[in-house]
Amino acid sequence: MNARIFVGERQVDAWPIGNRLASYGDGLFETMRVHRGAVPWWSSHWDRLADGASRLRIGLPGEALVRQAAASLFDDAGDGVLKLLLGRGGAGRGYAPTLSAAPVWMLSRHALPDAVESVSTHWCRTRLSIQPALAGLKHCNRLEQVLARGECEDAGVDEGLMLDTDGNVVSAVAANLFVLCEGRWSTPSVARCGVAGVCRAHLIHLLRAGEATMSTAQVEGADAVFLSNAVRGILPLARLGTRTWSPHRAIVDARRLLAGIHPGFAADACSVGHMATDGGNDQMKRERS
């Protein structure tokens, strides 16, 4: 892994021992898709990070320095994934934060995940806790997702869909969720828990999608469903438990719209060999259990 670690404005050789991020998950992160050495959605990611830092009262390093360090990791103008990890400064026992401490942050470079045409999912038993104070943030407290990902491995599916403790649909384990019903896209609200994804925000605008409280029945009865995140773009849902969906033209169109604002997803938009091209309204299939 190629990485750069900083305390405030000073580059260091290793992550500080006893840091609050390691002790309490006291921090935030951004995972960005890099295309030819650049991050097309840099401003969107930085704005979300800055909002999270403000809400959690974590110091934020200078944007110019962060961008310079990021560029040094991709000076070959290659493609990949850039992860930015921001932790509150300070150490020692106790929950009370030292608000004046310089932040600890790290940038790291990773390979792109393999491209896939569609994904299989199931409903996770692990629920997301309702906590409006943290809702929308991409914070580093991710044990619920760790448990849910373990369920996916046990079930042999690509992803899991997660509910909150009231039984409302929130998201996938590592992606947001969009459903098509009667020609209109919608996505679950993240006002009480869940991550307000960068890709999600762009797709809400592109698709004129609504945000709403959503039930499992609404997802299972949808005409088309896809997952989204800022690294993988749009992932069509092919199977949810015993429910299956055929490829749908509306997802092809959504992929093309997304490629129009992020060149890293252009290949996805062109990969329509197995996608519907007859205008949609595909029959949903039910498998016998």
Protein Blocks (a to p, Z undefined) as FASTA:
>chain_A
ZZdddehjbccfbdcehiaklmnopacddddddeehiafklmmmmmmmmmmmmmnopacd
dfklmmmmmmmmmmnopacddddddddedededjbdcfkbccdddddddddddddfbdcd
dddfbdcdddfklgoiacfblklmmmmmmmmmmnopabdcdddfkopafbdfkbccddde
ehiacdddfklgccddfklmmmmmmnopacddddfklmmmpmbdcdddfklopaddfbgh
jaccdddfklmmmmmmmmmmomklmmmmmmmmlgcfehpjiacddddZZ
